[in-house]
Amino acid sequence: MTGFVDPSRDNWQRFKDLPRNTPIHMLNLIKFRDLADYPQGHPEHGKGLTGRQAYAIYAAGFQRLVAQDGAAMVWNAPLECVVTGPEGEWDEAFVMGYPDSAAFLAMIKNAEYISEIVPHRTAAVADSRLIRFRG
């Protein structure tokens, strides 16, 4: 299985080419690793955290960081069953709302986000989709 954790160059350019001053919603589909894959030297390396546990650390830091820019969870609920598609493809699904894509871009360039928060996501996620919708 090929997992997608970060956007391709072409997809990222398409995102940046869209209007930056209108509200957006981002659908997140996440498949966790069984065990988080932290690199050697990271404080959580070798502690046996699951992907879900590592993602919870990411989510807490992420939510704290984006709240200051007016972003917030729009929808989140536990998955119950798959009606169309393969069972077990995704572990978590949610929608984040941003006042505009400029807020999203500022967040991903934030030094704290890059150095302290993203490593938990990278360790946690086996596969993901991030899909932008007009807010």
N, C-alpha and C positions, 0 to 999 in steps of 0.2 A: 504494500500500500504506500502510495506517495501522499505524504501529509502536507498540508498548506498551513503555515504558521504566519508567514509574512507575505505582503502583496508582491505580485510580479511588478517589474518596472512599468510595463504597459498599463496594467490595471491602476497602479498608483498615479500615473500621468493622467489617466481618464478622470480619476477622482479629483485631482488638482485642477483640471480644466473646467470642471463644473463650477457654477456660481458659488462664491464663498460667503455671501452675505444673507443667505436664507437659512431658515431652520432645517436641520436634517435629522433623520432617524437612522440608526445603524443596527441591522439585524445581526446578531452574533450566534453562530452555531459552533459548539465546542465539543470535541472528543478528547478526553483526558488520557494521558499515559497511565498505565497501571501504577508505575512508580515514577515520581518526579526525577528528572534527569538534570541535576545541578552540576555545573562543572567543578572540577577540583579547585579548591581555594575559596569557593562560596561557603558562607557559614552554614547553609542547609545541606551541603554535600554529604552524602553517606548517612543521613539521619533517617532514611526510610520513609519519607513523606510520600503519600500518594499524589498523583496528578491533581486530584480534586482538592486535596489539602493545600498544595502549592498554589493552585488557582484561587483559593479562598484568600490566601495572603496577598496575591496580586489584586484581587477584586477590592479588598479593603483599602489598599493604598491607592488604587485607581479611583475609587469612589470619592475618597477624601480629596484627591488632587483635582478632579474635574468639577466637583461641587463649587469650587471657588470661581469657575468660569460659567456657571449656570447650567451645566450639563446634569442630567439625572436619568435614573432608570425609568423607562416608560412602561415596560412590561417585563415581568419575570414570573414564571410559574414552574413547578416541578413537571417533568415529562411523565406521562402515564403510559402511553403506548403509541406505536407507529401504526397509522392507518394505511398510508401509501408510502412504499419504500421499504428498504431493509431495516429490520429491527437492530438496535444497538449502534446505529451509525453516529448518533449524537448523544452526548451525556447532558448537555445543557443548551438552552436556547433563551435568549432575552433580547430586548430592544432598548438601546440607549438613545436618549434625545440630546441633541446639542443645539445651542442657540444659532449656530452657523458652523460651516466647515472650518472657518478660521479658528474657532475654539478647539476643534479637533486637531488641527495642524499645530496649534500652539502646545497642546498637551503632548503630542508625540515628540516635540522638540525640547520639551522641558528636561533639564539635566537630571532632576530627581527621578522623573519617570524613566529615563533611559538607564540610569545607573542603579537605582534602588528597587524599582517596581517591575520593569520589563523582565528581568532575569527569572522572576517567579512564573510569569506567563510562558516564557520559553521552556522552562523546566517542566511545566504542567501539561502543555498542549501537544497532542499527537497530530491533530488535524483540526482545521477550523474554516469557517467561511465568515466573511465580514461584508455585508451587503448594504449599500447606501440607498436610502429612500428619501424623497422629498418630505420634509417635516410637516 
